[in-house]
Amino acid sequence: MSTDLERQRMYATLYDISFSPCGRYIITCDCDGLIGLYSLKHAFNSDARKLSNRPASVFRSHDSPVYCLANIDGGRVLTGGIGEIKAWSWKTIIASKNSRSGASNDVKSDFTLTIPATTLYNQLDVPEVNSMAFCSHSDVLYSGGGDNLVNMWDLETGVVKQTLPGHTDFIHKLAIKDSGNLCFSASEDGTVRCWDVRTGNQPYHTLTPGQTDCARPALGDWIGCLAIEESSDWLVCGGGPTLGLWHQRNWGLTCTFPTGNYPQQVATFYEDSLISGGQEPFVYHWSMNGEQRMRTPCSMSSIFALATYDNNQSHAGNQGDILLTSGASNFIDVFTNFCYKSFSLEFY
């Protein structure tokens, strides 16, 4: 094994994961600006797994880390890097037949969105894009990152149609609901701001978990984890403060999800439960009253992304529902029975 390959594997960080619309493929993005494509159908073939647990294709999307991914209409996926967002056709990505070495540049993006300059930044300090949320109802993309702003993009024209200011530090995570009318942003400044974009650019509520029973002063006030239950009024958030469940009608804290001194960095609602991961090599499964159902080991020392897919809608094989995790590791863990890891995919 070459020294370069050893180094790449040792320091690999896979920031996000996305399923293709058909469910047959996934992509991941890494700290070097690379995108890796995997065929789930081949990965589930145990006879060929030693060959199929590696990317079917790898290409360079940005000259910077890629921090987030988001599917949009038209069979495209977006990649968020430093100072820009690029759109790629899933059809083109899947059709690519690149070799692993060199990370081919043959895959071309469909278009690029450039983050507008602000007074906070100059040409030597360009803000990163940490999170994106797409509303198919209005064809609007929400992005947030290092400029402390939520930008609302009209994807037909490629321009920012509205900006939501107010955060005093960078944005970690965004979520939307109600056909994109409501936007939620979690920030390093310790707040979750709740916006109704129909009424202007001022939040209708600001949540400060570090000033509640969720507070963990030794770990700080930052909020890096945010998820909403679209069919109800539940919101979960955490980071420095303990992961907590809030009801949006009265903004009361319903329960907490205790993980000791390990901040949670990502969470998702799944059926009647909550799944979360953070700065330890475990995936947590919770009931909606804060009871821990499972604590499942995984390969990464810190989890940055969770992705679930209802396999009844896909053609990956009769494997049941799928849970994927990625983070500070060279691996993507695949859970077909959520109680344990089925196998891992490798990036390098």
Disulfide bonds with the S-S distance in Angstrom:
none
